[in-house]
């Protein structure tokens, strides 16, 4: 009964304002692991999530909710939450060009291809803000029961250079 | 991370079931760390939290030796909640509903399960949609079963009232 993380699709971009991975979700898996090994932004900005519908369009409607817990190494933690937004915030927190470290992060995506259920995310990321370590825990939802076939990552400001790997959890 | 997860067992609930146990006869003690993932879990009875217990010889340990500490992150404007507890008879998450769109999903990591001399730890990352409160919410944190002497060989999931209506539960070993 051996199984694994199975690489489904990868995409890379250099100094892009959006990077999509199309047709990476299918009926083959219920759960996906989306990993960004490094995103290096032109300015300090988050890397946010939008999903792609079965027609290949990025969904930018106000159908997303999210909550994040920001864990700062030098101060108190921060709580962020929002409903009815146009994206799920922070697959990667910050990720500016300080120290050239960028940011790293992942998100599990639950049930994207099931047209009868909402799509959930759950993830964690980390980066350097100035000289301070910042971690982030994230949960999110796309609150529309429809078939999701892909994912787009969009910096909240500037451009980003990154590679996305999408794995199916078998 | 490719190639590091070995699936040991998967249980899909498609009709009302009192509990799900992962492990037992499918437990492989050759791993140091295990990952459990469940998705689309819905209770028969509204407003129920998933309760989780480690098993020993296939039987859940029901002693009052479960301690946990979570932060509940959620979209409610009231803010996130600190959620610690000691001497419980189970680990738990947030409460799930059974209305349209409601479901719970989570990723757990299990540590020291095969040791007879160390406590068994776990981490929980959870995400549930609660229609009545119009919020997504989930525990992030972990817990410990402060018992030694017997190796653990699985984990049981149930609700305090009513059965599990649906959901998929999967156990993986992390290849060394």
Interface residues (C-beta under 8 A of the other chain):
Chain A: X1 X2 X3 X4 X5 X6 X7 X30 X31 X33 X35 X65 X66 X67 X68 X69 X79 X81 X82 X83 X108 X110 X111 X114 X117 X118 X120 X121 X122 X124 X137 X139 X140 X141 X143 X145 X167 X169 X170
Chain B: X1 X2 X3 X4 X5 X6 X7 X8 X9 X10 X26 X37 X39 X40 X71 X73 X74 X75 X76 X77 X79 X80 X101 X103 X105 X106 X107 X125 X126 X127 X129 X134 X135 X136 X137 X138 X140 X168 X170 X172
